[in-house]
Amino acid sequence: MSRRSAITLIVRSRNALLADAEERMPADAERMHAAAADLTQLLLDVRAGRVNTFELNNPARIRVFISAD
């Protein structure tokens, strides 16, 4: 997957997680916000080129390999 596509995937996953967190009980929402923070850090790492492989688990498990541009 291209770096741009990987970034788009992370942003969409993060946005979906935050939208879903608004409808959850406080304890669940807190865990979801923590997961969103992890996705934010992943986003920064992918953008900076520090990460070339990562795994997402929401809604299904997917492993992403970033190809050379």
N, CA and C atoms as an extended XYZ file, in Angstrom:
207
Properties=species:S:1:pos:R:3:atomname:S:1:resname:S:1:resid:I:1 pbc="F F F"
N         0.854       -1.162        0.000 N   MET     1
C         0.000        0.000        0.000 CA  MET     1
C         0.903        1.227        0.000 C   MET     1
N         0.486        2.259       -0.660 N   SER     2
C         1.264        3.496       -0.661 CA  SER     2
C         1.167        4.178        0.700 C   SER     2
N         2.123        5.027        1.001 N   ARG     3
C         2.125        5.754        2.266 CA  ARG     3
C         0.866        6.624        2.369 C   ARG     3
N         0.498        7.250        1.273 N   ARG     4
C        -0.698        8.107        1.265 CA  ARG     4
C        -1.956        7.298        1.591 C   ARG     4
N        -2.077        6.120        1.001 N   SER     5
C        -3.232        5.255        1.276 CA  SER     5
C        -3.230        4.773        2.721 C   SER     5
N        -2.053        4.475        3.243 N   ALA     6
C        -1.945        4.039        4.643 CA  ALA     6
C        -2.383        5.160        5.585 C   ALA     6
N        -1.971        6.375        5.287 N   ILE     7
C        -2.369        7.529        6.108 CA  ILE     7
C        -3.874        7.705        6.066 C   ILE     7
N        -4.451        7.583        4.888 N   THR     8
C        -5.904        7.703        4.747 CA  THR     8
C        -6.616        6.630        5.559 C   THR     8
N        -6.110        5.414        5.524 N   LEU     9
C        -6.694        4.315        6.289 CA  LEU     9
C        -6.645        4.600        7.789 C   LEU     9
N        -5.526        5.092        8.274 N   ILE    10
C        -5.392        5.410        9.695 CA  ILE    10
C        -6.346        6.521       10.094 C   ILE    10
N        -6.427        7.567        9.291 N   VAL    11
C        -7.319        8.695        9.600 CA  VAL    11
C        -8.769        8.229        9.643 C   VAL    11
N        -9.172        7.423        8.684 N   ARG    12
C       -10.553        6.919        8.676 CA  ARG    12
C       -10.840        6.038        9.884 C   ARG    12
N        -9.883        5.193       10.240 N   SER    13
C       -10.055        4.325       11.408 CA  SER    13
C       -10.173        5.156       12.678 C   SER    13
N        -9.330        6.166       12.801 N   ARG    14
C        -9.350        7.042       13.975 CA  ARG    14
C       -10.670        7.792       14.066 C   ARG    14
N       -11.123        8.346       12.956 N   ASN    15
C       -12.382        9.092       12.953 CA  ASN    15
C       -13.567        8.203       13.309 C   ASN    15
N       -13.587        6.994       12.785 N   ALA    16
C       -14.674        6.056       13.096 CA  ALA    16
C       -14.653        5.676       14.574 C   ALA    16
N       -13.475        5.475       15.111 N   LEU    17
C       -13.335        5.129       16.522 CA  LEU    17
C       -13.842        6.262       17.407 C   LEU    17
N       -13.474        7.490       17.091 N   LEU    18
C       -13.915        8.638       17.892 CA  LEU    18
C       -15.421        8.855       17.772 C   LEU    18
N       -15.980        8.641       16.594 N   ALA    19
C       -17.423        8.793       16.417 CA  ALA    19
C       -18.167        7.740       17.237 C   ALA    19
N       -17.645        6.521       17.241 N   ASP    20
C       -18.268        5.443       18.005 CA  ASP    20
C       -18.121        5.668       19.511 C   ASP    20
N       -17.045        6.293       19.922 N   ALA    21
C       -16.802        6.540       21.352 CA  ALA    21
C       -17.848        7.469       21.949 C   ALA    21
N       -18.395        8.357       21.141 N   GLU    22
C       -19.396        9.319       21.629 CA  GLU    22
C       -20.678        8.625       22.080 C   GLU    22
N       -20.922        7.424       21.580 N   GLU    23
C       -22.155        6.702       21.884 CA  GLU    23
C       -21.958        5.640       22.958 C   GLU    23
N       -20.791        5.577       23.566 N   ARG    24
C       -20.471        4.517       24.524 CA  ARG    24
C       -20.536        5.012       25.964 C   ARG    24
N       -20.533        4.058       26.862 N   MET    25
C       -20.455        4.361       28.285 CA  MET    25
C       -19.079        4.957       28.576 C   MET    25
N       -18.959        5.737       29.636 N   PRO    26
C       -17.686        6.437       29.907 CA  PRO    26
C       -16.446        5.545       29.936 C   PRO    26
N       -16.520        4.375       30.550 N   ALA    27
C       -15.340        3.501       30.617 CA  ALA    27
C       -14.938        3.027       29.221 C   ALA    27
N       -15.916        2.637       28.416 N   ASP    28
C       -15.623        2.213       27.042 CA  ASP    28
C       -15.107        3.385       26.215 C   ASP    28
N       -15.712        4.542       26.393 N   ALA    29
C       -15.293        5.733       25.647 CA  ALA    29
C       -13.858        6.095       25.990 C   ALA    29
N       -13.478        5.951       27.247 N   GLU    30
C       -12.106        6.261       27.658 CA  GLU    30
C       -11.105        5.335       26.962 C   GLU    30
N       -11.419        4.051       26.886 N   ARG    31
C       -10.548        3.100       26.183 CA  ARG    31
C       -10.472        3.441       24.694 C   ARG    31
N       -11.585        3.843       24.136 N   MET    32
C       -11.607        4.179       22.711 CA  MET    32
C       -10.806        5.454       22.438 C   MET    32
N       -10.865        6.406       23.342 N   HIS    33
C       -10.067        7.624       23.188 CA  HIS    33
C        -8.574        7.307       23.317 C   HIS    33
N        -8.229        6.377       24.181 N   ALA    34
C        -6.830        5.947       24.300 CA  ALA    34
C        -6.374        5.267       23.010 C   ALA    34
N        -7.239        4.449       22.427 N   ALA    35
C        -6.914        3.795       21.157 CA  ALA    35
C        -6.766        4.830       20.044 C   ALA    35
N        -7.596        5.876       20.074 N   ALA    36
C        -7.492        6.951       19.083 CA  ALA    36
C        -6.166        7.693       19.240 C   ALA    36
N        -5.722        7.868       20.480 N   ALA    37
C        -4.419        8.500       20.717 CA  ALA    37
C        -3.300        7.643       20.141 C   ALA    37
N        -3.418        6.331       20.273 N   ASP    38
C        -2.430        5.420       19.680 CA  ASP    38
C        -2.429        5.545       18.158 C   ASP    38
N        -3.611        5.678       17.579 N   LEU    39
C        -3.701        5.848       16.119 CA  LEU    39
C        -3.102        7.178       15.688 C   LEU    39
N        -3.275        8.208       16.504 N   THR    40
C        -2.673        9.512       16.190 CA  THR    40
C        -1.155        9.387       16.153 C   THR    40
N        -0.585        8.682       17.131 N   GLN    41
C         0.867        8.489       17.142 CA  GLN    41
C         1.312        7.660       15.948 C   GLN    41
N         0.543        6.629       15.616 N   LEU    42
C         0.852        5.819       14.436 CA  LEU    42
C         0.821        6.687       13.182 C   LEU    42
N        -0.166        7.540       13.076 N   LEU    43
C        -0.280        8.441       11.933 CA  LEU    43
C         0.979        9.298       11.797 C   LEU    43
N         1.422        9.871       12.905 N   LEU    44
C         2.628       10.697       12.873 CA  LEU    44
C         3.859        9.876       12.479 C   LEU    44
N         3.950        8.661       12.998 N   ASP    45
C         5.091        7.795       12.668 CA  ASP    45
C         5.085        7.383       11.199 C   ASP    45
N         3.918        7.071       10.664 N   VAL    46
C         3.824        6.693        9.249 CA  VAL    46
C         4.160        7.887        8.370 C   VAL    46
N         3.622        9.045        8.706 N   ARG    47
C         3.911       10.253        7.911 CA  ARG    47
C         5.395       10.572        7.896 C   ARG    47
N         6.068       10.357        9.033 N   ALA    48
C         7.492       10.674        9.136 CA  ALA    48
C         8.382        9.583        8.541 C   ALA    48
N         7.788        8.453        8.162 N   GLY    49
C         8.565        7.370        7.582 CA  GLY    49
C         9.247        6.480        8.606 C   GLY    49
N         8.870        6.604        9.879 N   ARG    50
C         9.466        5.761       10.927 CA  ARG    50
C         8.840        4.375       10.981 C   ARG    50
N         7.657        4.224       10.389 N   VAL    51
C         6.936        2.953       10.410 CA  VAL    51
C         6.575        2.570        8.981 C   VAL    51
N         6.892        1.336        8.610 N   ASN    52
C         6.562        0.847        7.272 CA  ASN    52
C         5.634       -0.354        7.296 C   ASN    52
N         5.362       -0.882        8.489 N   THR    53
C         4.453       -2.004        8.668 CA  THR    53
C         3.677       -1.774        9.954 C   THR    53
N         2.368       -1.995        9.875 N   PHE    54
C         1.558       -1.870       11.080 CA  PHE    54
C         0.310       -2.712       10.926 C   PHE    54
N        -0.393       -2.881       12.033 N   GLU    55
C        -1.601       -3.699       12.057 CA  GLU    55
C        -2.737       -2.900       12.680 C   GLU    55
N        -3.904       -2.972       12.067 N   LEU    56
C        -5.113       -2.362       12.618 CA  LEU    56
C        -6.086       -3.490       12.956 C   LEU    56
N        -6.872       -3.280       13.988 N   ASN    57
C        -7.795       -4.329       14.430 CA  ASN    57
C        -9.247       -3.903       14.397 C   ASN    57
N        -9.546       -2.757       13.836 N   ASN    58
C       -10.914       -2.270       13.880 CA  ASN    58
C       -11.386       -1.903       12.490 C   ASN    58
N       -12.423       -2.428       11.943 N   PRO    59
C       -13.327       -3.422       12.490 CA  PRO    59
C       -12.801       -4.847       12.319 C   PRO    59
N       -11.908       -5.042       11.361 N   ALA    60
C       -11.313       -6.372       11.162 CA  ALA    60
C        -9.797       -6.221       11.200 C   ALA    60
N        -9.109       -7.300       11.504 N   ARG    61
C        -7.652       -7.251       11.576 CA  ARG    61
C        -7.076       -7.140       10.165 C   ARG    61
N        -6.193       -6.162       10.010 N   ILE    62
C        -5.527       -5.954        8.730 CA  ILE    62
C        -4.070       -5.599        8.997 C   ILE    62
N        -3.191       -6.184        8.230 N   ARG    63
C        -1.767       -5.872        8.332 CA  ARG    63
C        -1.386       -5.076        7.099 C   ARG    63
N        -0.732       -3.945        7.303 N   VAL    64
C        -0.410       -3.032        6.219 CA  VAL    64
C         1.111       -2.978        6.040 C   VAL    64
N         1.534       -3.135        4.807 N   PHE    65
C         2.930       -2.979        4.429 CA  PHE    65
C         3.002       -1.775        3.498 C   PHE    65
N         3.812       -0.817        3.832 N   ILE    66
C         3.930        0.393        3.016 CA  ILE    66
C         5.005        0.171        1.985 C   ILE    66
N         4.640        0.387        0.733 N   SER    67
C         5.591        0.201       -0.368 CA  SER    67
C         6.425        1.460       -0.551 C   SER    67
N         7.576        1.280       -1.200 N   ALA    68
C         8.435        2.413       -1.501 CA  ALA    68
C         7.727        3.308       -2.518 C   ALA    68
N         7.823        4.585       -2.319 N   ASP    69
C         7.152        5.541       -3.229 CA  ASP    69
C         7.900        5.710       -4.514 C   ASP    69
